Amino acid sequence: MQRRVPIRNPEPDGATKRGGPVRLLDRVRAAIETRHYSRRTERAYIGWIRRFIVANGKRHPAEMGAREVEKFLSTLATEAKV
């Protein structure tokens, strides 16, 4: 069984954007801004999150677990030489 780590919503409960729930990358941006990280760090984090999502068939990270993270990191190390 995979352990899912909940992603905290930095917005108040029930907060919405454009009439729907707050999107994942918007939540990440808000969390980064709250922590006063640089814009360059924000771009890097968002870029890696996007790569991770695309590498896993555009599934939402809440649906994935340690297995997908391990596979992604292994692929980066062996094939992309990152």
SVG drawing of the C-alpha trace seen along z (x, -y; Angstrom):
<svg xmlns="http://www.w3.org/2000/svg" viewBox="-17 -37 42 39">
<polyline fill="none" stroke="black" stroke-width="0.4" points="0.0,0.0 1.3,-3.4 1.5,-6.1 0.1,-9.4 1.3,-12.6 -1.3,-15.3 -0.4,-18.6 -1.5,-21.4 -3.6,-24.2 -2.0,-27.6 -5.4,-29.2 -8.2,-29.3 -10.6,-26.4 -12.9,-26.5 -10.8,-29.1 -11.3,-28.9 -9.7,-30.4 -11.6,-31.1 -14.7,-29.5 -13.0,-26.1 -10.6,-24.6 -7.1,-26.1 -4.8,-24.3 -1.8,-22.4 0.9,-24.7 -0.9,-27.8 -0.8,-26.2 2.9,-25.5 3.6,-29.1 1.7,-30.5 3.6,-28.2 6.9,-29.3 5.9,-33.0 5.0,-32.5 8.4,-31.2 10.0,-34.1 12.0,-31.9 13.4,-33.6 11.7,-33.7 14.4,-31.6 13.8,-28.9 10.1,-29.1 10.7,-28.5 13.0,-25.6 10.5,-23.9 7.6,-24.4 9.7,-23.0 10.6,-19.8 7.0,-19.3 5.9,-19.6 8.5,-17.1 7.4,-14.7 3.8,-15.0 4.4,-14.5 6.8,-11.6 3.9,-9.9 1.3,-10.2 0.0,-13.6 -1.4,-12.0 -2.0,-14.2 0.7,-13.9 -1.9,-13.1 -2.6,-9.8 1.1,-8.8 3.4,-7.6 7.0,-6.6 7.2,-4.1 6.6,-6.9 9.1,-9.2 11.8,-6.5 11.2,-5.6 11.4,-9.3 14.6,-9.9 16.2,-6.7 15.4,-7.7 17.0,-11.1 20.1,-9.5 20.5,-6.8 19.2,-8.2 19.3,-12.0 22.6,-12.0 21.2,-14.6"/>
</svg>
